[in-house]
Amino acid sequence: MFDNLSERLGGTIKNLRGQGRLSEENVKDTLREVRMALLEADVALPVVKQLVDSVRDKAMGQEVIGSLSPGQAFIKVVNDELVAVMGATAEPLNLATQPPAVILMAGLQGAGKTTTVGKLARLLKERDKKKVMVVSCDVYRPAAIKQLETLAGSVDAVFFDSTAEQSPVDIAKAALDAARKQLVDVLLVDTAGRLAIDEDMMAEIKQLHAAINPIETLFVVDSMTGQDAANTAKAFGEALPLTGVVLTKTDGDARGGAALSVRVITGKPIKFMGAGEKTDALETFHPERVASRILGMGDVVSLVEEVTAKVDHDKAEKFANKMKKGKTFDMNDLKDQLEQVANMGGMASMMDKMPGMGNVPDAVKNKMDDKQFVHMIALVNSMTPQERKYPAILKGSRKKRIAAGAGLQVQDLNRLLKQHQQMARTMKKLSKGGMAKMMRAMKGQMPPGMGGGMGGMGGMGMK
């Protein structure tokens, strides 16, 4: 997300870094470029005007013009205004009510409401330790109810069954009654979408809202629709008392216009953003962290939180102890490392949050292909326990069998074995106390801004 905007803003602001001082003239030139970057990112025109005017007012002040580091001062102004436009601080869900807290999900067809219900159920269970029930009031879309039932099973949420013959209001009322009896903490209500806003749809969701009186009414919107996302959210907001917005499919949105437009156009906070289909791919929307990503400064806080939440700490501790004892780094260890990265959303997701990634050439970024992780894990799975423990025994016939079992080529296996050998050597040096030396060596090999922070993962996931 924000790739295009980050690239344009990064190039524009980079030109200011070398300036000994800023004049009104070069601030105007820079603001013209900032305006163009925002418009190209499909940010709504009123939002572009508000943001650029605010940056101009502050950038023309003495704090920037007279600053010893005017480029840095200008970046801070842009950062602060981006944060203000997106809502200043993260706004959590309001669950402060007599259980069950009812959350109603609204939005157009195809925006990702049902998937988001599954993701939110998992987040509330794992992070907030809530008992969650989900129900589908979508009696129009084929298999909508079945889809939610499958998602509920995968995230261990209580599923309240419904049928296409029932009315949405009757379904919602029955689910609320069941949630009370089963002492559920949160009830997530999925609703029907349409291909466009229409009177029937609005009338139905108003009736639903009145029947169950939700404490949160979230509008789920596809971020790839750009400023149309903000306009659609505004239309829903005029019909319903929305409490927040969820941006979906942010992994497919290189522009980021929706994230910068929704808050201003609707007056409602963005509460979450989702990326991909996996049920753990939903994160709280932090305006200050998103602004940092837009300006190419990464999002280390989110990265650390992700590592803390998703890394298997028992496995990590066992692995560390194994390396301390000088034991061999085998294929099982490699597989564990690959799976840990995959659990955190893959290399692409991690790189998006790393500072300085704007300085890394596209050719390098494009080599970070998460499909390679899947192939590498498949190759290890195709090995016998003995082969995983002693990869040196892998010769011609064994290699052919393993590659065929994974549906890949022998050359793919040879590449994996070479990467394993490199990591094994690295781990051996680390176990002998060569950490500082290794970090210095790796720092010299990393692109500017990455500072060697990728540990012993060098080469993994690259084609």
Secondary structure, 3 states (H helix, E strand, C coil): CCHHHHHHHHHHHHHHHCCCCCCHHHHHHHHHHHHHHHHHCCCCHHHHHHHHHHHHHHHCCHHHHCCCCHHHHHHHHHHHHHHHHHCCCCCCCCCCCCCCEEEEEECCCCCCHHHHHHHHHHHHHHCCCCCEEEEECCCCCCCHHHHHHHHHHHHCCEEECCCCCCCHHHHHHHHHHHHHHCCCCEEEEECCCCCCCCHHHHHHHHHHHHHHCCCEEEEEEEHHHCHHHHHHHHHHHHHCCCCEEEEECHHHCCCCHHHHHHHHHHCCCEEEEECCCCCCCEEECCHHHHHHHHCCCCCHHHHHHHHHHHCCHHHHHHHHHHHHCCCCCCHHHHHHHHHHHHHCCHHHHHHHCCCCHHHCCHHHHHHECHHHHHHHHHHHHCCCHHHHHCHHHCCHHHHHHHHHHHCCCHHHHHHHHHHHHHHHHHHHHHHCCCHHHHHHHHHHHCCCCCCCCCHHHCCCCEC
